[in-house]
């Protein structure tokens, strides 16, 4: 199973966007990784 890690910088809108991205990824069968090293996909939201 693929895993993702999201790094969020900036304002609260970025945090909201990152939560939306996580929801989309999870609907595509991605699971959150506990660290960047375990992730197959890393998203940097600035």
GIZIJO-V33602 format. One record per pair of residues at least 12 apart in sequence whose C-alpha atoms are under 7 Angstrom apart, sorted by the first residue. I is the first residue (numbers start at 1). J is the second residue. D is the distance in whole Angstrom. If there is no record, write none. Layout:
BEGIN
i = {I | I}
j = {J | J}
d = {D | D}
END
This chain:
BEGIN
i = {1 | 2 | 2 | 2 | 3 | 3 | 3 | 3 | 3 | 3 | 3 | 4 | 4 | 4 | 4 | 4 | 4 | 4 | 4 | 5 | 5 | 5 | 5 | 5 | 5 | 5 | 5 | 6 | 6 | 6 | 6 | 7 | 7 | 7 | 8 | 8 | 8 | 9 | 9 | 10 | 14 | 14 | 18}
j = {30 | 30 | 31 | 40 | 30 | 31 | 32 | 33 | 39 | 40 | 41 | 30 | 31 | 32 | 33 | 39 | 40 | 41 | 42 | 32 | 33 | 35 | 36 | 39 | 41 | 42 | 43 | 18 | 42 | 43 | 44 | 43 | 44 | 45 | 44 | 45 | 46 | 45 | 46 | 46 | 45 | 46 | 45}
d = {7 | 5 | 6 | 6 | 5 | 5 | 5 | 5 | 5 | 5 | 6 | 7 | 6 | 5 | 5 | 5 | 6 | 5 | 6 | 6 | 6 | 7 | 6 | 6 | 6 | 5 | 6 | 7 | 6 | 5 | 6 | 6 | 5 | 6 | 6 | 5 | 6 | 6 | 5 | 6 | 7 | 7 | 7}
END
